[in-house]
Amino acid sequence: MVGLLPEPFVNADSKAYWAAAKEGRLVLQQCADCGHVEFMPRHVCPKCWSENRTWTDAAGTGTVHSFSIVHRAPLPAFREDCPYVVALIDLDEGPRMITNIVGDGAYQVAIGSKVEVCFEDRGEAKLPQFRLAGAGGGP
């Protein structure tokens, strides 16, 4: 199944992000001028418009802000995985990211659940996913 799923699109702004993910690290961009930490990777800081960006390792932990359990796949490649959990995660560093909740107990997710990052092999890449903190399983 994994071979059929889309791989991440890598561009100049996200190249370092996906390289770190391939190593099993979640990284975030930080503005070297104002200190703002951001996700998704982008060319300029959304707060001060500086192009002076650095990468910082994230703890890989956060809290579920919102979630949905998908029962009807948006594309045929995802049909085999249904149902699956899509969630907005408030990372401990501040940024919010959209991802999947995977592993043991994924369907017991609740708003406010603590989560930790894990990585799913996706072709030549690794995709950051999250599992409930302390739960086993997942990629």
C-alpha positions as CSV (number, residue, x, y, z in Angstrom):
1,M,0.0,0.0,0.0
2,V,2.7,2.5,0.9
3,G,4.1,2.4,-2.6
4,L,0.8,3.8,-3.9
5,L,0.6,6.7,-1.5
6,P,2.0,10.1,-2.7
7,E,5.4,11.1,-1.7
8,P,6.1,14.6,-0.3
9,F,6.8,17.4,-2.7
10,V,10.3,18.8,-2.0
11,N,11.1,22.4,-3.0
12,A,14.0,24.8,-2.1
13,D,12.2,26.0,1.0
14,S,11.3,22.5,2.3
15,K,14.5,20.6,1.3
16,A,16.1,20.8,4.8
17,Y,12.8,19.8,6.4
18,W,12.4,16.6,4.4
19,A,16.1,15.8,4.8
20,A,15.7,15.9,8.6
21,A,12.5,13.9,8.4
22,K,14.4,11.2,6.5
23,E,16.8,11.1,9.4
24,G,13.9,10.7,11.9
25,R,14.0,14.3,13.1
26,L,11.2,16.9,13.2
27,V,12.6,20.4,12.5
28,L,11.0,23.8,12.4
29,Q,12.1,27.1,10.8
30,Q,13.0,29.9,13.1
31,C,13.6,33.5,12.1
32,A,17.1,34.6,13.0
33,D,15.9,38.2,13.3
34,C,12.7,38.1,15.4
35,G,12.9,34.5,16.7
36,H,9.5,33.4,15.4
37,V,9.2,29.6,15.0
38,E,7.0,28.5,12.1
39,F,5.6,25.5,10.3
40,M,5.3,25.1,7.1
41,P,8.7,25.8,5.6
42,R,8.7,29.0,3.7
43,H,11.1,31.5,2.2
44,V,10.3,34.5,4.5
45,C,9.2,34.9,8.1
46,P,5.5,35.6,8.3
47,K,6.0,38.0,11.2
48,C,8.8,40.3,10.1
49,W,9.4,39.2,6.4
50,S,13.0,38.4,7.0
51,E,14.7,35.9,4.7
52,N,17.2,35.1,7.5
53,R,15.8,31.6,8.5
54,T,17.4,28.8,10.5
55,W,16.4,25.3,11.4
56,T,15.8,24.1,14.9
57,D,15.1,20.6,16.2
58,A,11.6,20.2,17.6
59,A,10.8,18.1,20.7
60,G,8.4,16.1,18.5
61,T,5.6,16.5,21.1
62,G,2.4,18.4,21.2
63,T,-1.3,18.4,21.9
64,V,-4.3,17.6,19.7
65,H,-6.1,20.8,18.8
66,S,-8.7,19.2,16.5
67,F,-9.2,16.0,14.6
68,S,-11.4,14.1,12.2
69,I,-11.7,10.4,11.5
70,V,-11.8,9.9,7.7
71,H,-14.1,7.1,6.6
72,R,-14.2,7.9,2.9
73,A,-10.9,8.3,1.1
74,P,-10.3,11.4,-0.9
75,L,-8.2,9.5,-3.4
76,P,-8.1,5.8,-4.3
77,A,-4.5,5.4,-2.9
78,F,-5.9,6.1,0.6
79,R,-8.9,3.8,0.5
80,E,-7.1,0.8,2.1
81,D,-6.1,3.0,5.1
82,C,-9.7,4.0,5.9
83,P,-10.7,4.8,8.6
84,Y,-7.8,7.0,9.6
85,V,-7.3,10.0,11.8
86,V,-6.3,13.5,10.5
87,A,-5.4,15.9,13.3
88,L,-4.2,19.5,13.9
89,I,-1.4,19.3,16.4
90,D,-0.2,22.2,18.5
91,L,3.5,21.5,18.8
92,D,5.1,22.3,22.1
93,E,7.2,24.9,20.3
94,G,4.1,26.8,19.3
95,P,3.4,26.1,15.6
96,R,0.4,24.0,14.5
97,M,0.7,21.3,11.9
98,I,-1.7,18.9,10.2
99,T,-0.8,15.3,10.3
100,N,-2.2,11.8,11.0
101,I,-2.6,10.0,14.4
102,V,-1.4,6.5,14.0
103,G,-0.6,3.4,16.1
104,D,-2.3,1.7,19.0
105,G,-5.2,3.7,20.3
106,A,-5.4,6.1,17.5
107,Y,-9.2,6.0,17.4
108,Q,-9.3,7.0,21.1
109,V,-7.8,10.4,20.3
110,A,-9.5,13.4,21.9
111,I,-9.0,17.1,21.8
112,G,-6.2,17.8,24.3
113,S,-4.6,14.4,23.9
114,K,-0.8,14.5,24.2
115,V,1.1,13.1,21.2
116,E,4.6,12.3,20.0
117,V,6.1,12.2,16.6
118,C,6.9,9.0,14.7
119,F,7.9,8.6,11.0
120,E,6.3,6.6,8.2
121,D,8.4,5.4,5.3
122,R,6.9,6.9,2.1
123,G,8.9,5.8,-0.9
124,E,12.3,7.6,-0.7
125,A,11.0,9.9,2.1
126,K,9.8,9.7,5.7
127,L,6.6,11.4,6.7
128,P,6.1,12.8,10.2
129,Q,3.1,11.3,11.8
130,F,2.0,11.3,15.5
131,R,0.8,8.7,18.0
132,L,-0.8,9.1,21.3
133,A,1.9,9.8,23.9
134,G,3.0,6.5,25.6
135,A,1.1,4.4,23.0
136,G,2.9,1.8,21.0
137,G,2.7,1.0,17.4
138,G,2.7,3.4,14.5
139,P,5.3,3.6,11.7
